[in-house]
Amino acid sequence: MVTNTPETILLASEIAERNLLSFWDALIIAAARQGGAKTILTEDLNHGQLIEDIRIENPFLIH
């Protein structure tokens, strides 16, 4: 589990600016990064995209 700290918030702001993401999407990326995740399952970001070394996968796409 990752707790949002002031450092997480700052990291999210930096990620948002670097990757042209909303703050809230960047906060998910920041928390995932701090938690050591390599993949995020979401339908809200672009499938296959790599953001901050984290792969985005849409679990609802049919392969």
C-alpha positions as CSV (number, residue, x, y, z in Angstrom):
1,M,0.0,0.0,0.0
2,V,1.2,3.5,-0.8
3,T,0.3,6.5,1.3
4,N,0.2,9.9,-0.5
5,T,2.8,12.0,1.2
6,P,3.9,15.5,0.3
7,E,6.7,13.9,-1.8
8,T,4.1,11.9,-3.7
9,I,2.1,15.0,-4.4
10,L,5.2,16.8,-5.7
11,L,6.2,13.8,-7.8
12,A,2.7,13.7,-9.3
13,S,3.0,17.4,-10.2
14,E,6.3,16.8,-11.9
15,I,5.0,13.7,-13.8
16,A,1.9,15.7,-14.9
17,E,4.1,18.5,-16.3
18,R,6.5,16.1,-18.0
19,N,3.9,13.9,-19.6
20,L,1.1,16.4,-20.1
21,L,-1.3,14.4,-17.8
22,S,-3.9,15.6,-15.5
23,F,-2.8,15.8,-11.9
24,W,-5.0,12.9,-10.8
25,D,-3.7,10.6,-13.5
26,A,-0.2,11.6,-12.6
27,L,-0.9,10.9,-8.9
28,I,-1.8,7.3,-9.9
29,I,1.5,7.0,-11.8
30,A,3.4,8.5,-8.9
31,A,1.9,6.2,-6.3
32,A,2.5,3.2,-8.6
33,R,6.1,4.2,-9.1
34,Q,6.6,4.6,-5.4
35,G,5.0,1.3,-4.8
36,G,7.3,-0.4,-7.3
37,A,4.6,-1.3,-9.9
38,K,5.6,-2.0,-13.4
39,T,2.1,-2.1,-14.9
40,I,-1.2,-0.2,-14.3
41,L,-4.5,-1.6,-15.5
42,T,-6.8,1.2,-16.5
43,E,-9.1,2.3,-19.3
44,D,-8.4,6.0,-18.6
45,L,-4.9,6.2,-20.1
46,N,-3.6,5.0,-23.5
47,H,-3.1,1.2,-23.8
48,G,0.5,0.3,-24.4
49,Q,1.8,3.7,-23.3
50,L,4.9,3.8,-21.1
51,I,4.9,6.5,-18.5
52,E,7.8,6.9,-16.1
53,D,8.8,3.3,-16.9
54,I,5.3,2.0,-16.0
55,R,3.3,0.2,-18.7
56,I,-0.3,1.2,-19.2
57,E,-2.7,-1.7,-20.1
58,N,-6.4,-1.6,-20.7
59,P,-7.9,-4.8,-19.3
60,F,-11.0,-4.4,-21.4
61,L,-9.3,-4.6,-24.8
62,I,-9.7,-7.8,-26.6
63,H,-6.4,-9.1,-27.8
